Amino acid sequence: MEVKLFIGNLSFATKEEDLRTLLAQAGTVVSADLIKDRSTGESKGFAFVVMGSQADAVKATQMFNGYSLDDREIKVGTARERDASSGGGYNDRNGSGSRRPVTHKNRGGARRY
């Protein structure tokens, strides 16, 4: 059974191929997806890697959690499923998944409209 790992605290210079090569030392790497910013194409500093089996995922976590890659101590762990109630997406500031406008309390001070 394939297992998805979360790889965090990556250097912005780290490439997908670097992750594949590193984690292949622990077992079969099915896929490696470096998460990038949509507008700039730059790395966001984390990735998801799918390992071929539970044993490979456990070995990768033990071998590489806290490992120094590109002068950064990376974090490796099992990825959690996204919660349907967590919201997310464009312009969703209240986390409810609705498109209600966000209201702000008056913070005092002079109004300059």
Sequence and secondary structure as in RCSB ss.txt:
>XXXX:A:sequence
MEVKLFIGNLSFATKEEDLRTLLAQAGTVVSADLIKDRSTGESKGFAFVVMGSQADAVKATQMFNGYSLDDREIK
VGTARERDASSGGGYNDRNGSGSRRPVTHKNRGGARRY
>XXXX:A:secstr
  EEEEEES  TT  HHHHHHHHTTTS EEEEEEEE TTT  EEEEEEEEESSHHHHHHHHHHHTT EETTEE E
EEE     GGG  STT  SSSSS          S    
